[in-house]
Amino acid sequence: QVHLVESGGGLVQPGGSLRLTCSASGSTFDPSFMAWFRQTPGNDRDLFGAISWYTDSTYFAEDAKGRFTISKDVAKNTVYLDIVDLKPEDTAVYYCNGRIGATILYPWGQGTRVTVSS
């Protein structure tokens, strides 16, 4: 079974930046894409970006373009999310997961909380 661990969140002032990390373990880890999601209280987990595991293709939702970068280290089974110019509306719990099409592949991790506030 694959185990996902997200880390790197915290309290950041508006305009700051963060790198979130998603580490995967388990012998069956073989995603088509690794995606990042975020969830705010009372709302669903929303997909906003993804990276192909076997190419360098990335995808971002329209409102996530420009301030978010997704990268990966295949040898370490790790995906990164870099966020710059953080805004209060970026406050959320961030999760990663594998996807094939619209199918979520693995059990959800605990997420990492990002709070953007002065």
Secondary structure as UniProt FT lines:
FT   STRAND          3..7
FT   STRAND          10..12
FT   TURN            14..15
FT   STRAND          18..25
FT   TURN            27..28
FT   STRAND          33..39
FT   TURN            41..42
FT   STRAND          46..52
FT   STRAND          58..60
FT   HELIX           62..64
FT   TURN            65..67
FT   STRAND          68..73
FT   HELIX           74..76
FT   STRAND          78..83
FT   HELIX           88..90
FT   STRAND          92..100
FT   TURN            101..102
FT   STRAND          103..104
FT   STRAND          112..116
//
